[in-house]
Amino acid sequence: LFCFPLQPCRSVLTVACEQTEVLLFDPISSKHIKTLSEAHEDCVNNIRFLDNRLFATCSDDTTIALWDLRKLNTKVCTLHGHTSWVKNIEYDTNTRLLVTSGFDGNVIIWDTNRCTEDGCPHKKFFHTRFLMRMRLTPDCSKMLISTSSGYLLILHDLDLNKSLEVGSYPILRARRTTSSSDITSSSGSSGPRAVGSPCHQNDSGPLSDKHMSRSSQREGGSPRNSLEVLTPEVPGERDRGNCITSLQLHPKGWATLLRCSSNTDDQEWTCVYEFQEGAPVRPVSPRCSLRLTHCIEEANVGRGYIKELCFSPDGRMISSPHGFGIRLLGFDAHCSELVDCLPKEASPLKEIRSLYSHNDVVLTTKFSPTHCQIASGCLSGRVSLYQPKF
């Protein structure tokens, strides 16, 4: 069992399962509503609601399927375009375009307004090596992409109507994210590790200054679809490689939440990075868009499995898989808003409560968008629902 988003407007909990199934529950009564036993031909990885009734699923069978809650006996349509496991689904509410990403390295745009039984029009929007996760910010102004090689890519001022062929987008300088203490230092952030850029412009190494154009230096703002390449700072990992396995966005667009594991799988961290907007610190060196504000070391249980974490609907708490349970984490002990308790230097996340009810490693957790409720799912397939009291 990998992830189970809660539908935003109605009380339906949808669960994506390893063995081709999608389960539907009433989260209030915990009643099982329906099983889509052959939703796909391989593991189901993600589910995304487009509106109150239409939702999409993606799978290791390389396809995306559209479903209607009013008629679950058959799919609305099946979308073909990826050539490897499809792992993420996003939806741009401004353009009503579906956005998917997979382990083929492709981000594909689908025009669901023109769907037929045979599929819907689509185009490749972006490609990068080692792609793990892809997210849109709540206002759909940025796309974030994480990679297994430890890079985080940010497409600024997003325009999904323009496909990004190799070399067609301005490159912002690749660099390590800063902590608070680094902001006043000189241009001194170190560049990416020499494992090769995730972008195809330079397969042999990090992005170089020759890729920097005058228009890409963010003097007062970035051009459409300008690409920033970062290596997020991870505590204790400066001299070791790491993989960004989980990527989430703050519901108000203030920060991004990452789960990182070392390349040897012997350490995991949950990290929060604040978005920094505005003019660059130096005209010739764009300021890094992200700053590490909070972090915490995670239980090294279930090596090799990806653990999906999430923000609460108000953004004050984080729910994180932790061994055979979950931890509720806050920016401080009072669950304050992030903007009200920004530390001068990266600080530990505060553990508010731990919840344990599983007999196997927890892989995913999700807050209900409408109720005081949290769901978690473990490797053996058990789903638990909590109504915590503080």
Buried (B, 14 or more C-beta within 10 A) or exposed (E): BBBBBBBEEEBBBBBBBBEBBBBBBEBBEEEEBBBBEEBBEBBBBBBBBBEEBBBBBBBBBBBBBBBEBEEBEEBBBBBEBBEEBBBBBBBBEEBEBBBBBBBBBBBBBBBBEEBEEEBBEBEBBBBBBBBBBBBBBBEBBBBBBBBBBBBBBBBBEBBBEEEBEEEEBBBBBBBBBBBBEBBEEEEEBEBBBEBBBBBEBBEEEBBBEEBBEEEBBBEEEBBEBBBBBBBBBBBEBEEBBBBBBBBBBBBBBBBBBBBBBBBEEEBBBBBBBBBBEEEBBEEEBBBBBBBBBBBBEBBEBBEEBBBBBBBBBEBBBBBBBBBBBBBBBBBBEEBBBBEEBBBEEBBEBBBBBEBBBBEBBBBBBBBBBBBEBBBBBBBEBBBBBBEEEE
